[in-house]
Amino acid sequence: MSEARGKPSASSARPRGRAAMPAGAALAPSLLSADFARLGEEVAAVTQGGARMLHLDVMDGHFVPNLTIGPPVVASIRKVTDLALDVHLMIAEPDRFIERFVEAGADMISVHQETVPHLHRTVALIRSLGAAAGVALNPATPISFLEEILPDLDYVLVMSVNPGFGGQRFIPSTVPKVAALHRLIEGRDAAARIEVDGGVGADNIMTLFEAGAEMFVAGAAVFDGKDPRRNAAALAARIGAGPTGA
């Protein structure tokens, strides 16, 4: 496989926004755990390993006790990949920044239920800008909080660690939570898909898949400082989403 696979075509004729969400199971390496001095190379490596989307964690030091990236970094990553960019806003007052992240190249944007007083309005804003709209739930937030908004969502991001830092240990109660959410989505005849973020790795990705999750955010399990391409390929293969070529 050519190294150029991780880069956009000259025509930039890639699907955008909601249309960019991959169908079926998808591995979403979390760039928070990547080597930022080699970010383009890291993106190319995981693309060659079978990643179908990239997860970008945006933190503000208020909602979570950490600071990470903003729209300029998203725009830089957009230049080197055709993969869907999945932007997770772990920030207070996300409505102020949603348009800027979409302009920077975000295809998917999730906001935390815990930060948004007018969730329907925020979801409508994301979708009006052409992006896929997701709502993230902290580990202690019940799925019942989504019952009214569920039909309007493209996906639900279930946090399997407390947000704010990479490399945390997976919270086992996430598995029955995902299963219950899957039943709720089916019962409401909704189209929302389930994404899981936090501590995802070889020891739990299949269990989560069987519970109903389709998109899997993996940071430390992919970017271990050794071989992100091989790590991504191994995880993607477990959910039947490996690379299509060599």
C-alpha positions, -999 to 999 in steps of 0.1 A, spaced: 0 0 0 13 34 -9 20 59 19 -3 83 1 -33 63 12 -35 84 44 -36 116 24 -66 133 6 -69 131 -32 -62 161 -53 -99 165 -61 -109 164 -25 -140 145 -37 -145 128 -4 -178 124 14 -183 152 40 -203 156 72 -229 129 80 -221 112 47 -185 106 59 -196 84 88 -184 49 79 -210 22 76 -207 -8 99 -180 -14 125 -152 12 125 -120 17 145 -114 54 155 -78 59 168 -77 87 193 -50 112 182 -47 124 218 -24 95 223 -4 100 191 30 115 187 22 151 178 57 157 164 49 130 138 11 135 135 9 131 97 29 99 98 8 86 126 -24 93 107 -10 75 76 0 45 97 -33 39 113 -51 45 80 -30 17 65 -39 -4 95 -76 -2 88 -88 29 108 -120 42 92 -122 74 112 -101 96 135 -111 107 170 -101 142 182 -105 151 218 -111 188 225 -107 198 262 -109 232 277 -96 229 313 -131 237 327 -154 208 319 -124 184 322 -91 190 339 -70 191 308 -62 213 277 -57 198 243 -64 211 207 -85 236 188 -97 242 153 -63 249 138 -51 214 147 -82 199 132 -77 219 100 -41 207 98 -52 171 102 -79 176 76 -52 184 50 -35 149 54 -65 125 55 -98 116 38 -110 98 69 -140 110 88 -129 134 116 -148 127 148 -145 157 171 -154 151 207 -161 185 225 -153 181 262 -158 217 267 -181 242 285 -204 262 262 -198 241 231 -223 260 210 -198 289 208 -172 267 189 -192 242 168 -192 262 136 -155 268 138 -148 231 142 -170 222 112 -153 249 91 -119 233 102 -131 200 87 -150 181 114 -174 156 100 -188 144 133 -193 165 165 -203 152 199 -212 173 228 -217 162 264 -252 160 277 -238 173 310 -226 207 295 -256 217 273 -288 232 288 -306 232 255 -295 200 239 -321 199 211 -310 233 199 -273 223 200 -280 190 181 -300 210 155 -271 235 151 -246 207 144 -269 191 118 -277 224 102 -240 228 95 -238 194 78 -220 175 104 -232 143 121 -245 151 156 -236 130 187 -242 132 224 -216 119 249 -225 105 282 -202 103 312 -200 69 330 -224 81 358 -249 96 334 -279 73 327 -290 66 292 -325 76 302 -314 112 297 -314 106 260 -349 93 255 -363 126 241 -334 135 219 -325 100 206 -345 103 173 -325 134 164 -291 119 169 -267 103 145 -247 86 172 -242 83 210 -207 84 225 -206 63 256 -177 72 278 -161 41 293 -137 62 314 -141 96 331 -132 122 305 -101 143 307 -71 120 302 -59 92 280 -47 58 291 -73 52 318 -87 18 328 -119 6 311 -150 7 334 -167 -27 331 -203 -14 337 -200 2 302 -209 -32 286 -244 -35 300 -249 2 295 -241 -2 258 -265 -32 256 -293 -12 273 -287 17 250 -288 -6 219 -322 -19 231 -334 16 237 -324 27 202 -341 -3 186 -372 2 208 -375 38 196 -368 28 160 -340 54 160 -310 55 137 -284 65 162 -253 44 163 -232 37 194 -195 47 199 -174 38 229 -145 58 241 -120 50 269 -98 20 277 -109 2 245 -85 -26 235 -80 -62 225 -95 -75 257 -129 -58 254 -135 -46 218 -154 -77 208 -175 -77 239 -185 -41 232 -192 -50 195 -215 -79 206 -233 -55 230 -242 -32 201 -214 -7 197 -202 0 162 -175 27 165 -145 22 188 -122 49 200 -88 35 209 -58 56 220 -31 38 241 -40 5 225 -30 19 191 -4 45 198 20 27 221 51 43 206 59 11 186 38 2 156 4 20 153 -3 4 119 0 -31 133 -19 -22 164 -47 -7 144 -49 -36 121 -51 -61 150 -80 -42 166 -98 -36 133 -96 -73 124 -114 -82 156 -145 -63 145 -142 -73 109 -130 -38 98 -94 -45 88 -75 -29 59 -88 -35 24 -54 -36 8 -17 -41 15 
